[in-house]
C-alpha cells in the first residue's frame, strides 16, 4: 500500500511539473530531480529513473528518452486467419523470419472501418516464392507482391486475400504465443511507406498515427531505424513533427 501511494505521488508530481510534455529526455529528468536537491549525484538520478520505469510511471521510448502517461504496450489480437497462416508458416518453415498480420488491426485507430480487409505475410526474400506456393496450395486468394492496381482490383473480389511480401531486414517484431507479431513501430512505418496502404491518405493516416501515439508506447528510435531501412526516415521525421504527434 505504501509503494502504491508513493507511485501515485511520484506520478502526480511529474505530471504537474511536465504538464502535457509526454516525451522526456534524461536531461529533463535530471533538471527535475535537481530542483529539490541541486547536488544529487547522477548515479542516484539514474537509479530513480530506473525505479520509475520499473513502476511503469515512465516508459522507455528510445535511447535516453521516456514517455510519461498511461500508454500501453501494443499487443494486437490477430484474426483467426492470420493466426492459422502464422502457425502454418512456422510449422513448414521453422527457421524463417516472417510476420503475418491483418489490415483490419488498423480499425482500432482509423476514423472509418476498412470494408475490404486483407492479410499481409512478410517473409524473407530468399524464401518468399516457396512460402507463396505453399500458402497457395493451402489457402484461398494468395498473391505474391501484387501491383498497387491489382490490389485495388482484387480486394473487393476476395474474402481476406493474402498478400505475400518481402520482409525488410531488421524489421521490429514482437512475439506472442510462440509466433512473431507486428509491432506498433512496424505497423506505422508500413502504412506510411508501402503501396498496399495508399488508400490511407490525409486525415485517415493522421488519425491512425495520432491515436497510436496517444494510446500505446511507440519507441521512436525503433520506429525511425526501421523507416531508415525502408529509405523513408527523413520523410517520416518531418511527418511526425509537422503533425505534432509527439507533444513537446
C-alpha positions as CSV (number, residue, x, y, z in Angstrom):
1,X,0.0,0.0,0.0
2,X,2.9,2.3,0.9
3,X,4.5,1.6,-2.5
4,X,1.3,2.4,-4.4
5,X,0.9,5.7,-2.5
6,X,4.5,6.6,-3.3
7,X,3.9,5.7,-7.0
8,X,0.8,7.9,-7.2
9,X,2.6,10.8,-5.5
10,X,5.6,10.5,-7.9
11,X,3.4,10.3,-11.0
12,X,1.3,13.3,-9.9
13,X,4.4,15.4,-9.2
14,X,5.9,14.5,-12.6
15,X,2.6,15.4,-14.4
16,X,2.4,18.7,-12.5
17,X,5.9,19.6,-13.4
18,X,6.0,18.5,-17.1
19,X,2.3,19.2,-17.9
20,X,1.5,18.0,-21.4
21,X,5.1,17.2,-22.3
22,X,4.7,13.5,-23.0
23,X,8.3,12.7,-24.1
24,X,11.1,13.4,-21.6
25,X,14.8,13.2,-22.0
26,X,17.3,12.2,-19.3
27,X,18.3,15.8,-19.1
28,X,14.7,16.8,-18.5
29,X,14.5,14.4,-15.6
30,X,17.9,15.4,-14.3
31,X,16.7,19.0,-14.1
32,X,13.5,17.9,-12.4
33,X,15.4,16.0,-9.6
34,X,17.8,18.8,-9.1
35,X,15.0,21.3,-8.1
36,X,14.9,19.8,-4.6
37,X,18.4,18.5,-4.5
38,X,20.9,20.5,-6.6
39,X,23.8,18.3,-5.7
40,X,22.1,15.0,-6.3
41,X,24.6,12.5,-7.9
42,X,24.0,11.3,-11.5
43,X,24.1,7.7,-10.3
44,X,21.2,8.5,-7.9
45,X,19.2,10.2,-10.7
46,X,19.7,7.1,-12.9
47,X,18.6,4.8,-10.2
48,X,15.4,6.9,-9.6
49,X,14.6,6.9,-13.3
50,X,15.1,3.1,-13.3
51,X,12.7,2.8,-10.4
52,X,10.1,5.0,-12.2
53,X,10.4,2.8,-15.3
54,X,10.1,-0.4,-13.2
55,X,6.9,1.1,-11.6
56,X,5.5,1.9,-15.1
57,X,5.3,5.6,-14.3
58,X,7.8,6.2,-17.1
59,X,8.2,4.1,-20.3
60,X,11.4,3.9,-22.3
61,X,10.7,5.0,-25.9
62,X,14.2,5.3,-27.1
63,X,17.8,5.8,-26.0
64,X,17.7,8.3,-23.2
65,X,14.0,9.1,-24.0
66,X,11.0,8.3,-21.8
67,X,7.2,8.7,-22.0
68,X,5.1,9.8,-19.1
69,X,1.5,8.8,-19.1
70,X,-0.8,5.8,-19.2
71,X,0.2,4.5,-22.7
72,X,0.3,0.7,-23.0
73,X,2.4,-1.8,-24.9
74,X,0.8,-2.8,-28.2
75,X,-0.5,-6.4,-28.1
76,X,-2.6,-6.9,-31.2
77,X,-5.3,-9.5,-31.4
78,X,-4.7,-11.2,-34.8
79,X,-7.6,-12.6,-36.8
80,X,-8.0,-16.4,-36.8
81,X,-6.9,-16.4,-40.5
82,X,-3.7,-14.6,-39.6
83,X,-3.0,-17.0,-36.7
84,X,-3.6,-20.0,-39.0
85,X,-1.2,-18.7,-41.6
86,X,1.4,-17.9,-38.9
87,X,1.2,-21.4,-37.4
88,X,1.3,-22.9,-40.9
89,X,4.5,-21.0,-41.8
90,X,6.2,-21.7,-38.5
91,X,5.5,-25.4,-39.0
92,X,6.6,-25.6,-42.6
93,X,9.4,-23.0,-42.5
94,X,10.7,-23.2,-38.9
95,X,13.9,-21.2,-39.4
96,X,12.4,-18.4,-41.5
97,X,11.8,-14.9,-40.2
98,X,8.3,-13.7,-41.0
99,X,5.3,-11.7,-39.8
100,X,1.6,-12.3,-40.6
101,X,-0.9,-9.7,-39.7
102,X,-4.4,-8.5,-40.8
103,X,-5.1,-5.0,-42.1
104,X,-8.2,-4.6,-40.0
105,X,-6.0,-4.1,-37.0
106,X,-5.9,-0.5,-38.2
107,X,-9.6,-0.2,-37.4
108,X,-8.7,0.5,-33.8
109,X,-7.0,3.7,-34.8
110,X,-8.8,4.8,-38.0
111,X,-11.8,7.1,-38.5
112,X,-13.5,4.7,-40.8
113,X,-13.6,0.9,-40.8
114,X,-12.0,-0.9,-43.6
115,X,-14.5,-2.6,-45.9
116,X,-12.0,-4.9,-47.5
117,X,-9.5,-6.4,-45.0
118,X,-6.5,-8.4,-46.2
119,X,-3.7,-10.4,-44.6
120,X,-0.1,-9.4,-45.1
121,X,2.6,-12.1,-44.9
122,X,6.0,-10.5,-44.7
123,X,8.8,-13.1,-45.2
124,X,12.5,-13.3,-46.0
125,X,13.1,-12.5,-49.7
126,X,15.0,-15.8,-50.4
127,X,12.1,-18.0,-49.4
128,X,9.2,-15.7,-50.4
129,X,8.3,-17.6,-53.5
130,X,8.4,-21.0,-51.7
131,X,6.2,-19.7,-49.0
132,X,3.8,-18.2,-51.6
133,X,3.3,-21.6,-53.3
134,X,2.9,-23.4,-50.1
135,X,0.2,-20.9,-49.0
136,X,-1.4,-21.0,-52.4
137,X,-1.8,-24.8,-52.1
138,X,-3.5,-24.5,-48.7
139,X,-5.3,-21.2,-48.6
140,X,-7.5,-19.2,-51.0
141,X,-6.8,-15.8,-52.5
142,X,-3.0,-15.8,-52.2
143,X,-0.9,-13.2,-54.2
144,X,2.8,-12.6,-54.4
145,X,3.7,-8.9,-54.3
146,X,0.8,-7.7,-56.4
147,X,0.9,-4.3,-58.0
148,X,-1.0,-1.4,-56.5
149,X,-3.5,-1.5,-59.3
150,X,-4.1,-5.3,-58.8
151,X,-4.5,-4.8,-55.1
152,X,-7.3,-2.2,-55.7
153,X,-8.9,-4.6,-58.1
154,X,-8.6,-7.8,-56.1
155,X,-9.7,-6.7,-52.7
156,X,-13.4,-6.5,-53.4
157,X,-13.4,-9.9,-55.0
158,X,-11.8,-12.0,-52.3
159,X,-12.6,-12.6,-48.7
160,X,-9.5,-11.5,-46.8
161,X,-6.9,-12.1,-49.5
162,X,-3.3,-12.9,-48.6
163,X,-0.6,-10.7,-49.9
164,X,3.0,-12.2,-49.6
165,X,5.7,-9.5,-49.5
166,X,9.4,-9.3,-48.7
167,X,10.3,-8.8,-45.1
168,X,12.6,-5.8,-44.6
169,X,15.7,-6.9,-42.8
170,X,15.8,-6.0,-39.1
171,X,12.1,-5.4,-39.0
172,X,10.9,-4.6,-35.5
173,X,8.8,-7.6,-34.5
174,X,7.4,-8.9,-31.2
175,X,6.4,-12.4,-30.2
176,X,3.2,-13.7,-28.8
177,X,2.3,-17.4,-28.1
178,X,5.4,-18.5,-30.0
179,X,4.6,-16.6,-33.2
180,X,6.1,-13.3,-34.4
181,X,3.6,-10.4,-34.4
182,X,3.7,-6.9,-35.7
183,X,5.0,-4.1,-33.5
184,X,3.3,-0.7,-33.4
185,X,6.5,0.7,-34.9
186,X,6.4,-1.6,-37.9
187,X,2.7,-1.0,-38.5
188,X,3.1,2.8,-38.5
189,X,6.1,2.7,-40.9
190,X,4.4,0.2,-43.2
191,X,1.3,2.3,-43.6
192,X,3.4,5.3,-44.2
193,X,5.7,3.7,-46.8
194,X,4.0,0.8,-48.6
195,X,1.8,0.7,-51.7
196,X,-0.7,-1.6,-50.0
197,X,-1.8,1.4,-47.9
198,X,-2.1,4.2,-50.4
199,X,-5.8,4.3,-49.6
200,X,-4.9,5.7,-46.2
201,X,-4.3,9.3,-47.1
202,X,-4.7,12.7,-45.5
203,X,-6.9,12.8,-42.3
204,X,-7.2,9.0,-42.2
205,X,-3.4,8.4,-42.0
206,X,-3.1,11.3,-39.4
207,X,-5.9,9.7,-37.3
208,X,-4.1,6.4,-37.2
209,X,-0.7,7.9,-36.2
210,X,-2.3,10.3,-33.6
211,X,-4.3,7.5,-31.9
212,X,-1.4,5.1,-31.9
213,X,0.9,7.6,-30.3
214,X,-1.8,8.6,-27.8
215,X,-2.8,5.0,-26.7
216,X,0.4,3.0,-27.0
217,X,4.1,3.2,-26.2
218,X,5.9,4.0,-29.5
219,X,9.7,3.6,-29.4
220,X,10.8,6.5,-31.5
221,X,14.4,5.1,-32.1
222,X,12.9,1.7,-33.2
223,X,10.4,3.5,-35.5
224,X,13.0,5.7,-37.2
225,X,15.6,2.9,-37.5
226,X,13.0,0.8,-39.4
227,X,12.0,3.8,-41.5
228,X,15.7,4.2,-42.4
229,X,15.8,0.6,-43.6
230,X,13.0,1.4,-45.9
231,X,14.6,4.6,-47.1
232,X,12.0,7.0,-45.7
233,X,13.4,8.1,-42.4
234,X,13.7,11.9,-43.1
235,X,10.2,12.0,-44.6
236,X,8.7,10.2,-41.6
237,X,10.6,12.5,-39.1
238,X,9.1,15.5,-40.9
239,X,5.6,14.0,-40.9
240,X,5.7,13.1,-37.2
241,X,6.9,16.5,-36.0
242,X,5.0,18.6,-38.5
243,X,1.8,16.8,-37.4
244,X,2.8,17.1,-33.7
245,X,2.1,13.5,-32.8
246,X,4.7,13.9,-30.1
247,X,3.9,16.7,-27.7
248,X,6.9,18.8,-26.9
